[in-house]
Amino acid sequence: MKILVTGSSGEIGSALVKVLKKKHSIKEFDISSGFNVLDFQQVKKELKGMDAVVHLAASLDEDSEKMFELNVKGTENVLQACEELEIKRVIHLSSVAVYGNNSGVNSEETEFNPVTNYEKSKAESELLAHKFLDKLDLTILRPSIVITPNIYWEKIFKAVKSEMPLIGSGKFEWQLVHRDDVVSSIVFCLNEKKTIGGIFNVAELNPYSLKEMFYFIRKLLGMKGEMKQVPGWVGYLLAYFFKIVSIFTRQKPIITTYNIKRLLRNRKYDIGSLMKLGWKPKFDLKQSLEWVYKELKDMRKL
């Protein structure tokens, strides 16, 4: 099968390409290689002759003026080109970000409630994708926050190492997902026709509290003793302080109100729909963090 992967040099994309190349002919489509999902004619040209498309290209950068356009218009370009070229099989990577501020266990039927610009961009791009569900053999996946050895997790480990206090009670529960479990869910859906037309959450089996997560990171770092904690309102004060400092230093603030909002909420998901069809996550939080810690150490980032 000839498969085009957008966002192919990203954390998920690069791992997915390695797996797919073992059995399929893969075309990589990424901004780092001069390809842009915002260029419709280029998208259409590169899609010719493909049997399937995995659309991963997206921006997580809240500060980027292009984030909304890339996440929404980029998705529209890919799906529109697939329709025009009659490429039926498409996997679209959405995100649990569409649930936004919902505090309960989110299933695929949970209403969207996006708050941040990123959440709103992912919600809008997925709603756009819904319009193609009856036109393409489309599967939409909503992965949770991905645990992978990138700059975000490097910052988390370094923040814990520096004894930066945990903001809030630490009782909020998060259900994250290992990068390779996201990859396996994509491969599973490409091979399973029963997933066509479906929308599925992708996450680890069980949630963990933030306090449990941060204490496990401390253990990996060889840290002992009690972890410092501060109330949520103190976190917001710190965020405003670092924002002012960033104006003078011209560097991104260490803590932002966006970060605080993301911390002070539950993130729990029902993954039963995809599991009933045969997919199952392989990793839990501790295994994922052990892997990230080892990878970051090997890259000399910690």
C-alpha positions as CSV (number, residue, x, y, z in Angstrom):
1,M,0.0,0.0,0.0
2,K,1.2,3.5,-0.9
3,I,0.8,5.8,2.1
4,L,1.5,9.5,2.5
5,V,2.2,10.7,6.0
6,T,1.9,14.4,6.8
7,G,3.9,15.7,9.7
8,S,6.3,12.8,9.0
9,S,9.3,14.3,10.8
10,G,7.4,14.9,14.1
11,E,7.7,12.7,17.2
12,I,4.7,10.5,16.2
13,G,5.3,10.8,12.4
14,S,8.9,9.7,12.4
15,A,8.1,6.7,14.7
16,L,5.1,5.8,12.5
17,V,7.1,6.0,9.3
18,K,9.7,3.5,10.6
19,V,7.0,1.0,11.4
20,L,5.0,1.5,8.1
21,K,8.1,1.2,5.9
22,K,8.5,-2.4,6.9
23,K,5.4,-3.4,4.9
24,H,4.4,-0.4,2.8
25,S,5.7,2.3,0.4
26,I,5.8,5.6,2.3
27,K,5.9,9.1,1.1
28,E,6.9,11.6,3.7
29,F,5.3,15.1,3.7
30,D,6.7,17.6,6.1
31,I,7.6,21.2,6.4
32,S,11.2,20.3,7.2
33,S,11.4,18.8,3.7
34,G,9.8,21.8,1.9
35,F,6.2,20.4,1.9
36,N,3.4,22.6,3.3
37,V,-0.2,21.5,4.1
38,L,-1.3,25.1,3.6
39,D,-0.3,24.8,-0.1
40,F,-3.3,23.0,-1.6
41,Q,-1.8,22.5,-5.1
42,Q,1.3,21.0,-3.5
43,V,-0.7,18.7,-1.3
44,K,-2.8,17.5,-4.3
45,K,0.3,16.9,-6.4
46,E,2.0,14.8,-3.7
47,L,-1.1,12.8,-3.0
48,K,-1.5,11.6,-6.6
49,G,-1.1,7.8,-6.7
50,M,-1.5,7.3,-3.0
51,D,-3.7,4.5,-1.5
52,A,-4.0,6.0,1.9
53,V,-3.1,9.1,4.0
54,V,-2.2,9.6,7.6
55,H,-2.7,13.2,8.5
56,L,-0.6,14.2,11.5
57,A,0.7,17.6,10.6
58,A,-0.3,20.1,13.3
59,S,1.1,22.9,15.6
60,L,1.0,22.9,19.4
61,D,2.5,26.3,19.7
62,E,0.0,28.7,21.3
63,D,2.3,31.6,20.5
64,S,2.3,30.9,16.8
65,E,0.2,33.1,14.5
66,K,0.1,30.2,12.1
67,M,-1.2,27.6,14.6
68,F,-4.9,28.0,13.9
69,E,-4.4,28.2,10.2
70,L,-2.1,25.1,10.1
71,N,-4.4,23.0,12.2
72,V,-7.7,23.9,10.5
73,K,-6.9,24.9,6.9
74,G,-4.2,22.3,6.7
75,T,-6.7,19.6,7.6
76,E,-9.2,21.0,5.1
77,N,-6.6,20.9,2.3
78,V,-5.6,17.3,2.9
79,L,-9.2,16.0,3.1
80,Q,-10.4,18.1,0.1
81,A,-7.5,16.8,-2.0
82,C,-8.2,13.2,-1.0
83,E,-11.8,13.7,-2.0
84,E,-10.9,15.2,-5.4
85,L,-8.3,12.4,-6.1
86,E,-10.7,9.7,-4.8
87,I,-8.2,8.5,-2.2
88,K,-10.6,6.9,0.2
89,R,-8.5,5.7,3.2
90,V,-7.6,8.4,5.6
91,I,-6.5,8.5,9.3
92,H,-6.9,11.9,10.8
93,L,-5.1,12.5,14.1
94,S,-7.3,14.8,16.2
95,S,-6.8,15.1,20.0
96,V,-8.5,14.8,23.4
97,A,-7.9,18.6,23.5
98,V,-11.4,18.9,21.9
99,Y,-12.9,18.0,25.2
100,G,-11.3,21.1,26.8
101,N,-12.6,21.8,30.3
102,N,-14.8,18.8,30.8
103,S,-13.9,17.3,34.1
104,G,-15.5,13.8,34.0
105,V,-14.5,10.7,32.0
106,N,-14.6,11.7,28.4
107,S,-16.0,9.3,25.9
108,E,-16.3,9.9,22.1
109,E,-19.8,11.2,22.7
110,T,-18.7,13.9,25.2
111,E,-19.5,17.4,24.0
112,F,-16.6,19.6,22.9
113,N,-15.6,22.3,25.4
114,P,-12.3,23.8,24.2
115,V,-10.8,26.7,26.1
116,T,-7.3,27.4,24.9
117,N,-6.5,28.4,21.3
118,Y,-4.9,25.0,20.6
119,E,-8.0,23.2,21.9
120,K,-10.2,25.4,19.8
121,S,-8.1,24.8,16.7
122,K,-8.2,21.0,17.2
123,A,-12.0,21.1,17.8
124,E,-12.6,23.2,14.6
125,S,-10.3,20.9,12.5
126,E,-12.1,17.8,13.7
127,L,-15.6,19.3,13.1
128,L,-14.4,20.0,9.6
129,A,-13.2,16.4,9.3
130,H,-16.7,15.2,10.4
131,K,-18.0,16.6,7.1
132,F,-15.9,14.0,5.2
133,L,-17.0,11.0,7.2
134,D,-19.5,10.0,4.5
135,K,-17.2,10.9,1.6
136,L,-14.0,9.1,2.6
137,D,-13.1,5.9,4.4
138,L,-12.1,8.1,7.3
139,T,-11.0,7.2,10.9
140,I,-10.5,9.9,13.5
141,L,-8.2,9.3,16.4
142,R,-8.1,11.4,19.6
143,P,-4.9,10.7,21.4
144,S,-4.3,11.9,24.9
145,I,-1.2,14.0,25.9
146,V,1.7,12.0,24.4
147,I,4.6,10.9,26.5
148,T,7.7,11.1,24.3
149,P,11.3,12.4,24.6
150,N,10.6,15.9,23.3
151,I,11.3,19.4,24.6
152,Y,8.1,19.5,26.6
153,W,9.0,16.4,28.7
154,E,12.6,17.6,29.0
155,K,11.2,20.8,30.6
156,I,9.0,18.8,32.9
157,F,11.9,16.6,34.1
158,K,14.1,19.7,34.6
159,A,11.4,21.6,36.4
160,V,11.0,18.7,38.9
161,K,14.8,18.4,39.2
162,S,15.0,22.1,40.1
163,E,12.5,21.6,42.9
164,M,9.9,23.7,41.2
165,P,6.8,23.2,43.3
166,L,3.7,21.3,42.1
167,I,0.9,23.8,41.5
168,G,-2.4,22.8,43.0
169,S,-3.4,19.8,45.2
170,G,-1.9,17.3,42.8
171,K,-5.2,15.2,43.1
172,F,-6.2,15.8,39.5
173,E,-6.0,12.6,37.5
174,W,-4.4,12.4,34.1
175,Q,-4.6,9.5,31.6
176,L,-1.7,10.0,29.2
177,V,-0.3,7.8,26.3
178,H,3.0,6.5,25.2
179,R,4.1,7.6,21.7
180,D,4.4,4.0,20.5
181,D,0.8,3.3,21.6
182,V,-0.4,6.2,19.4
183,V,1.6,4.7,16.5
184,S,0.2,1.2,17.1
185,S,-3.4,2.6,17.1
186,I,-2.8,4.2,13.7
187,V,-1.3,1.0,12.3
188,F,-4.2,-0.9,13.8
189,C,-6.8,1.3,12.2
190,L,-5.1,1.2,8.8
191,N,-5.4,-2.6,8.9
192,E,-8.9,-2.8,10.5
193,K,-11.8,-2.0,8.2
194,K,-14.2,-1.9,11.2
195,T,-12.6,1.4,12.3
196,I,-13.7,3.2,9.1
197,G,-16.2,6.0,9.9
198,G,-15.3,5.8,13.6
199,I,-13.9,8.2,16.1
200,F,-11.8,6.8,18.9
201,N,-10.0,7.9,22.1
202,V,-6.4,6.7,22.4
203,A,-4.9,6.7,25.9
204,E,-3.3,4.4,28.5
205,L,-5.6,2.1,30.5
206,N,-5.6,3.9,33.8
207,P,-5.2,7.5,35.0
208,Y,-2.7,8.6,37.6
209,S,-2.8,11.6,39.9
210,L,-0.4,14.5,39.1
211,K,1.2,13.9,42.5
212,E,1.8,10.2,41.7
213,M,3.3,11.3,38.4
214,F,5.6,13.9,39.8
215,Y,6.8,11.6,42.7
216,F,7.7,8.9,40.1
217,I,9.7,11.5,38.1
218,R,11.5,12.4,41.4
219,K,12.3,8.8,42.0
220,L,13.7,8.4,38.5
221,L,15.9,11.5,39.1
222,G,17.1,10.0,42.4
223,M,15.4,12.7,44.5
224,K,14.1,12.0,48.0
225,G,11.9,13.8,50.5
226,E,8.6,15.6,50.2
227,M,7.8,17.6,47.1
228,K,6.9,21.3,47.5
229,Q,3.4,22.4,46.6
230,V,1.7,25.7,46.2
231,P,-2.0,26.6,45.7
232,G,-3.4,27.2,42.2
233,W,-3.7,31.0,42.8
234,V,0.0,31.2,43.6
235,G,0.7,29.5,40.3
236,Y,-1.3,32.1,38.4
237,L,0.7,34.9,40.2
238,L,3.9,33.2,39.2
239,A,2.7,33.0,35.6
240,Y,2.0,36.7,35.5
241,F,5.4,37.4,37.0
242,F,7.2,35.3,34.5
243,K,5.2,37.0,31.7
244,I,6.4,40.4,32.8
245,V,10.0,39.1,33.0
246,S,9.7,37.6,29.5
247,I,8.9,41.1,28.1
248,F,12.3,42.3,29.1
249,T,14.3,39.1,28.5
250,R,12.5,38.3,25.2
251,Q,12.4,34.7,26.2
252,K,9.4,32.5,26.6
253,P,8.2,32.4,30.2
254,I,8.9,29.3,32.2
255,I,5.3,29.2,33.5
256,T,2.2,30.6,31.7
257,T,-1.5,30.8,32.6
258,Y,-2.0,28.3,29.7
259,N,0.2,25.8,31.6
260,I,-1.7,26.4,34.8
261,K,-5.1,25.9,33.2
262,R,-3.8,22.6,31.8
263,L,-2.6,21.4,35.2
264,L,-5.7,22.2,37.2
265,R,-8.2,19.7,35.6
266,N,-8.8,16.0,35.3
267,R,-7.9,14.3,32.0
268,K,-9.6,10.9,32.0
269,Y,-10.8,9.1,28.9
270,D,-12.9,6.1,27.9
271,I,-10.9,4.0,25.4
272,G,-13.3,1.1,25.3
273,S,-14.5,1.7,21.7
274,L,-11.2,1.0,20.1
275,M,-10.3,-1.8,22.6
276,K,-13.5,-3.6,21.6
277,L,-12.2,-3.8,18.1
278,G,-8.9,-5.3,19.2
279,W,-6.5,-2.5,20.0
280,K,-5.0,-2.2,23.4
281,P,-2.3,0.1,24.9
282,K,0.9,-1.6,25.8
283,F,2.4,0.9,28.2
284,D,1.3,2.5,31.5
285,L,2.5,5.8,32.9
286,K,5.5,4.4,34.8
287,Q,6.8,2.4,31.8
288,S,6.4,5.5,29.6
289,L,8.2,7.8,32.0
290,E,11.1,5.3,32.5
291,W,11.5,5.2,28.7
292,V,11.4,9.0,28.3
293,Y,13.9,9.4,31.2
294,K,16.3,6.9,29.5
295,E,15.9,8.5,26.1
296,L,16.6,12.0,27.4
297,K,19.6,10.8,29.3
298,D,21.0,9.1,26.2
299,M,20.5,12.3,24.3
300,R,22.3,14.1,27.2
301,K,19.3,16.3,27.8
302,L,19.2,15.4,31.5
